[in-house]
Amino acid sequence: MNIINFQAMMEETRALVKENLTNKDKCPRYMTEKQLKLILAELDKMEMAKNSHLFYPYYPKGISDSWDYSDPLGIKLLELLELYCKL
């Protein structure tokens, strides 16, 4: 069941990242285009590995270092990571 939830949340999260890349005028200043592209690449690797021991993304460090803690995309990315670690 976790894998189904993971896939659904992965698609939602990927769509939010792409939305921030597309709508740069609405994207917060603390999110850079380069960072968002790296997050997309890490999401792809997470989806392929489905194992946090094989691949652990870097994006949580970037979020904790420079993002607003109440940012919806940041929250979603961290929730996805939590689910990923349970696979």
Phi and psi in degrees as a GROMACS rama.xvg file:
@    title "Ramachandran Plot"
@    xaxis  label "Phi"
@    yaxis  label "Psi"
@TYPE xy
-58.4669  -36.628  ASN-2
-65.7307  -35.9998  ILE-3
-67.9741  -45.2098  ILE-4
-62.4042  -40.2102  ASN-5
-61.3354  -47.1595  PHE-6
-61.7632  -43.2208  GLN-7
-64.2134  -45.3497  ALA-8
-68.3154  -34.0167  MET-9
-60.6036  -45.3143  MET-10
-64.6208  -42.9996  GLU-11
-61.0627  -45.9674  GLU-12
-66.3793  -44.4925  THR-13
-59.546  -40.5909  ARG-14
-63.7221  -39.1196  ALA-15
-65.8135  -40.8528  LEU-16
-62.9289  -46.4774  VAL-17
-62.9784  -36.6858  LYS-18
-62.0224  -42.1702  GLU-19
-67.1219  -32.836  ASN-20
-70.0729  -38.0492  LEU-21
-75.5834  -42.303  THR-22
-101.05  69.0288  ASN-23
-61.0453  -28.6933  LYS-24
-70.3684  -22.8631  ASP-25
-98.0632  -7.87543  LYS-26
-77.3549  132.362  CYS-27
-59.4596  150.785  PRO-28
-61.2375  -29.3423  ARG-29
-75.3359  -7.92771  TYR-30
-101.102  121.023  MET-31
-98.9438  157.12  THR-32
-60.111  -42.4941  GLU-33
-60.5812  -43.8594  LYS-34
-63.1614  -43.6551  GLN-35
-64.7293  -37.8018  LEU-36
-66.6479  -38.423  LYS-37
-65.4783  -37.9792  LEU-38
-62.362  -43.5966  ILE-39
-59.2022  -42.5352  LEU-40
-63.4769  -40.3828  ALA-41
-67.6906  -36.0934  GLU-42
-61.5664  -40.675  LEU-43
-61.0516  -43.8094  ASP-44
-66.0025  -38.9039  LYS-45
-62.1969  -42.5777  MET-46
-64.7818  -36.6336  GLU-47
-73.2923  -43.8169  MET-48
-75.6231  -44.2598  ALA-49
49.0924  35.4842  LYS-50
-158.533  113.426  ASN-51
-69.3967  -12.5739  SER-52
-81.8833  -25.6333  HIS-53
-85.9761  -37.9933  LEU-54
-145.751  125.664  PHE-55
-121.931  121.358  TYR-56
-69.8004  155.8  PRO-57
-88.0723  -22.2217  TYR-58
-54.5805  -31.0632  TYR-59
-59.7899  -34.8458  PRO-60
-63.8228  -44.9871  LYS-61
-62.3534  -39.2167  GLY-62
-65.3405  -47.6621  ILE-63
-69.0853  -28.3421  SER-64
-78.2803  -34.9789  ASP-65
-138.179  -6.9256  SER-66
-93.0509  157.069  TRP-67
-69.3925  128.934  ASP-68
-64.3132  -18.7751  TYR-69
-96.7792  7.08916  SER-70
-65.5736  127.222  ASP-71
-59.6391  -38.9674  PRO-72
-67.6126  -42.4594  LEU-73
-60.6385  -43.1646  GLY-74
-61.8097  -45.0095  ILE-75
-63.4995  -42.2199  LYS-76
-62.8266  -40.2355  LEU-77
-71.2943  -35.0267  LEU-78
-65.2217  -40.0856  GLU-79
-63.0709  -42.1159  LEU-80
-60.6005  -42.3599  LEU-81
-59.6764  -44.4596  GLU-82
-66.9801  -40.7163  LEU-83
-58.3079  -42.2862  TYR-84
-67.4907  -18.3979  CYS-85
-90.1561  -7.20704  LYS-86
